[in-house]
Amino acid sequence: MKALLHIVFLTTLFLAAFSTSVEAHRLQPAYLEINEHTAGTFNILWKRPLVGNKPMNIYPQLPAGCSNLTEPALRPSNTAAIERWLVDCGEGGMTNETIVIDSLSATQTDTLLRIELADGSMHTTVLRPDSPSFLVPEKPSKTKVAGSYLGLGIEHILGGFDHLLFVLGLLLIVRSTRLLIKTITAFTLAHSVTLAMAALGFVHVPQSPVEAVIALSILFLATELSKQHRGEIGLTSRAPWLVAMSFGLLHGFGFAGALSEIGLPQTDIPLALLFFNVGVEVGQLMFVSGVLVVTWLIKKMKLRWPARVKQAPAYAIGSLAAFWFIQRTVSFW
């Protein structure tokens, strides 16, 4: 029970951080997509997040040999400023040329860059404030593809507060170490299956309803946690691995939605999919390990918490999940 109280205290701290970051979860990094339409001719898609209802002041700097065939057409949305235009980069195209995100170094925002060439090869990378440029290679190496998608998987799970909150709910309910390993393994296997099926095109599920139901899955865990504190035995307490597996299938579709925005390189689909999934698992294990380590450190402090603290995480998790569910349901319209 003491260990549980320590975890509860840690949960409250996490939720305080999460609650101040709810909107940050909805703020996506900038996104630059470059598709080679015909030899040397490229369609450009440029998405900038909004800051204070204004597009972030960053711009793509294409190779010097590229010239606009059409002017950028701006289409604003609720979350980003989206521009599309057509450029001609000559016979050499963009191979062995450098793409830079101007003014990115003055921000704390990343830019996801995706380049698809006419021969079917694809380059995907993340440009950061300390490395805002990318040299387009002749052909992406398998090591580069694996490393890029591994990093993208880690970033996605660590930035997905809803997925982490679900895992945190499982950590609070499951008290046995052996059962916890079984539960996390079930969640991992389940979302790996649906991630692969959706990414490979075998199953298609609209993302908006998926995101809303993911919020409901967190709300369900909050009610289960509340029952446990009242001395009742809920489904999650009896068979946490079953609950984790069932909802893991749903969360896998959420991961697939993020992967669909990135795209998979046509020449290395299995490799990219494998390492994106590995990245998700690495990030998940980092989170679980961090929670357990900090909980152990707090336990060593031998602090005493008021009895009412036990109920705080359940209500906090439930409130945040309910807010997400309403927000995501309203976005349907």
Stockholm file with secondary structure:
# STOCKHOLM 1.0

chainA/1-333         MKALLHIVFLTTLFLAAFSTSVEAHRLQPAYLEINEHTAGTFNILWKRPLVGNKPMNIYPQLPAGCSNLTEPALRPSNTAAIERWLVDCGEGGMTNETIVIDSLSATQTDTLLRIELADGSMHTTVLRPDSPSFLVPEKPSKTKVAGSYLGLGIEHILGGFDHLLFVLGLLLIVRSTRLLIKTITAFTLAHSVTLAMAALGFVHVPQSPVEAVIALSILFLATELSKQHRGEIGLTSRAPWLVAMSFGLLHGFGFAGALSEIGLPQTDIPLALLFFNVGVEVGQLMFVSGVLVVTWLIKKMKLRWPARVKQAPAYAIGSLAAFWFIQRTVSFW
#=GR chainA/1-333 SS CHHHHHHHHHHHHHHHHHHTTHHHHHCCCEEEEEEEEETTEEEEEEEEEEETTEECSCEEECCTTCEESSCCEEEECSSEEEEEEEEECCTTTTTTCEEEEETGGGSSCCEEEEEECTTSCEEEEEEBTTBCEEECCSSCCHHHHHHHHHHHHHHHHHHCHHHHHHHHHHHHHCCCHHHHHHHHHHHHHHHHHHHHHHHTTSCCCCHHHHHHHHHHHHHHHHHHHHHHHTTCCCHHHHCHHHHHHHHHHHHHHHHHHHHHHHCCCTTSHHHHHHHHHHHHHHHHHHHHHHHHHHHHHHHHTTCCCCGGGGGHHHHHHHHHHHHHHHHHHHTTC
#=GC SS_cons         CHHHHHHHHHHHHHHHHHHTTHHHHHCCCEEEEEEEEETTEEEEEEEEEEETTEECSCEEECCTTCEESSCCEEEECSSEEEEEEEEECCTTTTTTCEEEEETGGGSSCCEEEEEECTTSCEEEEEEBTTBCEEECCSSCCHHHHHHHHHHHHHHHHHHCHHHHHHHHHHHHHCCCHHHHHHHHHHHHHHHHHHHHHHHTTSCCCCHHHHHHHHHHHHHHHHHHHHHHHTTCCCHHHHCHHHHHHHHHHHHHHHHHHHHHHHCCCTTSHHHHHHHHHHHHHHHHHHHHHHHHHHHHHHHHTTCCCCGGGGGHHHHHHHHHHHHHHHHHHHTTC
//
